[in-house]
Amino acid sequence: QVQLVESGGGLVQPGGSLRLSCAASGSIFSWYAMAWYRRARGNQRELVALITSGGSTNYAASVKGRFAISRDSAKNTVYLQMNSLEPEDTGVYYCNIVVGGMTYWGKGTLGTVSL
């Protein structure tokens, strides 16, 4: 059983930064790609960033150059550094991993960008 716990959300003004963390249970963490998704109000969940087991990254066009995903295998944790935040970045951010064909999600952390 894989468990993912996100943290680091909060309220920030436009142009500010947030750093999200996702702690994963289990020793299999470093073998698999991990991703961050977000769900804005009224929208479907969308992929924000992904990092492979080898450290390669991929980003949604809307966040490229502003967000950075990283992982610390020793801590079983993946991070999402979000800079130059815009109101459109507001949403619930979810951590994701696919293991053996099973998709696991955390409960999410809310990031709000507003004056």
C-alpha positions as CSV (number, residue, x, y, z in Angstrom):
1,Q,0.0,0.0,0.0
2,V,1.4,3.3,-1.1
3,Q,0.5,6.5,0.9
4,L,1.2,10.0,-0.3
5,V,0.9,13.0,2.0
6,E,1.1,16.5,0.5
7,S,2.0,19.7,2.5
8,G,3.1,23.3,1.9
9,G,0.0,24.9,0.4
10,G,-1.3,28.2,1.6
11,L,-2.2,31.8,0.6
12,V,0.3,33.9,-1.4
13,Q,0.1,37.1,-3.3
14,P,0.6,37.2,-7.1
15,G,4.3,37.0,-7.9
16,G,5.0,35.1,-4.7
17,S,6.3,31.5,-4.2
18,L,5.2,28.3,-2.5
19,R,7.1,25.0,-2.0
20,L,5.0,21.9,-1.9
21,S,6.2,18.6,-0.5
22,C,4.9,15.1,-1.0
23,A,6.1,12.4,1.4
24,A,5.6,8.8,0.1
25,S,5.5,5.6,2.2
26,G,7.4,2.5,1.2
27,S,10.8,1.7,-0.2
28,I,9.7,1.6,-3.8
29,F,9.6,5.4,-4.1
30,S,12.8,5.8,-6.0
31,W,11.9,3.2,-8.7
32,Y,9.0,5.2,-10.2
33,A,8.1,8.4,-11.8
34,M,6.2,10.9,-9.7
35,A,4.0,13.7,-10.7
36,W,2.1,16.8,-9.4
37,Y,-1.4,17.5,-10.6
38,R,-3.7,20.3,-9.8
39,R,-7.5,20.9,-9.9
40,A,-8.6,24.4,-10.3
41,R,-12.2,25.3,-9.4
42,G,-14.6,23.9,-11.9
43,N,-11.9,22.2,-13.9
44,Q,-10.6,18.7,-14.4
45,R,-7.4,17.7,-12.7
46,E,-4.4,18.5,-14.9
47,L,-0.8,17.4,-15.0
48,V,1.6,20.2,-13.8
49,A,5.0,18.4,-13.5
50,L,6.5,15.0,-13.7
51,I,9.9,13.6,-12.6
52,T,11.2,10.2,-13.7
53,S,13.2,7.8,-11.5
54,G,16.3,9.0,-13.4
55,G,15.5,12.7,-12.6
56,S,14.2,13.8,-16.0
57,T,11.4,16.3,-15.8
58,N,8.5,17.5,-17.8
59,Y,6.2,20.5,-17.3
60,A,2.8,21.8,-18.4
61,A,3.3,24.7,-20.8
62,S,1.5,27.1,-18.4
63,V,4.1,26.5,-15.6
64,K,7.3,26.0,-17.6
65,G,10.0,28.3,-16.4
66,R,8.2,29.1,-13.2
67,F,7.8,25.7,-11.4
68,A,10.5,23.1,-10.6
69,I,9.9,19.6,-9.6
70,S,12.6,17.6,-7.7
71,R,12.9,14.5,-5.5
72,D,14.9,13.4,-2.6
73,S,15.0,9.6,-2.6
74,A,16.7,9.4,0.8
75,K,13.6,11.2,2.3
76,N,11.1,9.6,0.0
77,T,9.9,13.0,-0.9
78,V,9.1,14.9,-4.0
79,Y,8.9,18.7,-4.1
80,L,7.3,21.3,-6.3
81,Q,8.9,24.8,-6.1
82,M,6.4,27.3,-7.5
83,N,7.6,30.8,-8.3
84,S,6.1,33.9,-10.0
85,L,2.7,32.6,-9.0
86,E,-0.4,33.8,-10.8
87,P,-4.1,33.7,-9.7
88,E,-4.6,31.1,-12.4
89,D,-2.3,28.8,-10.4
90,T,-4.9,28.6,-7.6
91,G,-6.1,25.1,-7.0
92,V,-5.7,21.9,-5.0
93,Y,-2.4,20.2,-5.8
94,Y,-2.1,16.4,-5.7
95,C,0.8,14.1,-5.7
96,N,0.6,11.0,-7.9
97,I,2.5,7.8,-8.4
98,V,1.7,4.7,-10.6
99,V,2.9,1.4,-9.2
100,G,2.3,-1.9,-10.8
101,G,-0.6,-0.5,-12.8
102,M,-2.2,1.0,-9.7
103,T,-2.6,4.8,-9.5
104,Y,-2.2,6.4,-6.1
105,W,-3.1,9.9,-5.0
106,G,-2.6,12.0,-2.0
107,K,-5.4,14.0,-0.5
108,G,-4.1,17.3,-1.9
109,T,-3.0,20.6,-0.6
110,L,-4.6,23.9,-1.5
111,G,-2.6,26.7,-2.9
112,T,-4.4,30.1,-3.3
113,V,-2.9,33.0,-5.2
114,S,-4.7,36.2,-4.4
115,L,-4.3,39.8,-3.2
